[in-house]
Amino acid sequence: MILIEVHLLESRVYRGIGNLAKAKSSLTSARTAANSIYCPPQHQAALDLQSGILRTEDKDYTTAYSYLYETFENLSSQDDPSALGALKYMLLCKVMLNLSEDLALKYARLRDVESMRAVARAHQTRDLAAFEQTLRDYREELSSDPTIHSHLAALYDTLIEQNLLRIVEPYSVVEIEYVAQQVRRGCRLSQMILDKVFHGVLDQGRGCLLVFDEAETDDTYGAAIETLEEVSKVVDSCAKSVKIA
């Protein structure tokens, strides 16, 4: 039992310093030790919780949710107050997956759950101002947990991009100054264009952003290349036949 706790503690420490490879290795060792003996529900819940957390670091939120759900069910059945932490991580996964499923259980009225609901609402509406207000209103609930904090930082960057998209989507030509005023921060339009988040060109001379419709994929070129490759194979085959003859 002590060996499980030691490996699990190692995994948490390695994850805390950013060494995910060793964190996963220590977690695997902990699970191996757990499989060789009877593992109490509390220890199994701790293993599932750490598995879920490491999956979120890989941005595999679907698998992470499965582990966290097992943790929540396990702890909730024992009326363990730490089940609330697992529930918060489950809500985080739903937000990161852009799913609006409501987990309204007996914890629904707690501020920890309300904070994640507020984050989900801001994300769904792509409302950057509401997201920032949520971070201020629920500072203690959202900033005290390093896992929640790190993923909300990534979500914040995503929300900035979505907010920019919401502003420029209705236009074919829009002034850069207008976009900057709406977002109230440095624009990332050029990077978004390079990343192909949307199709457009920055006209610095006019101070405008030209927004294009997404070009339809033309498969003609690819089909022509495949045809030429097949023809080449036929020619090579004929050449070999002539040599043999």
Secondary structure, 3 states (H helix, E strand, C coil): CHHHHHHHHHHHHHHHCCCHHHHHHHHHHHHHHHHCCCCCHHHHHHHHHHHHHHHHHCCCHHHHHHHHHHHHHHHHHCCCCCHHHHHHHHHHHHHHCCCCCCCCCCCCCCHHHHHHHHHHHHHHHCCHHHHHHHHHHCHHHHHCCHHHHHHHHHHHHHHHHHHHHHHHCCCCEEEHHHHHHHHCCCCCHHHHHHCCCCCEEEECCCCEEEECCCCCCCCHHHHHHHHHHHHHHHHHHHHHHHHHC
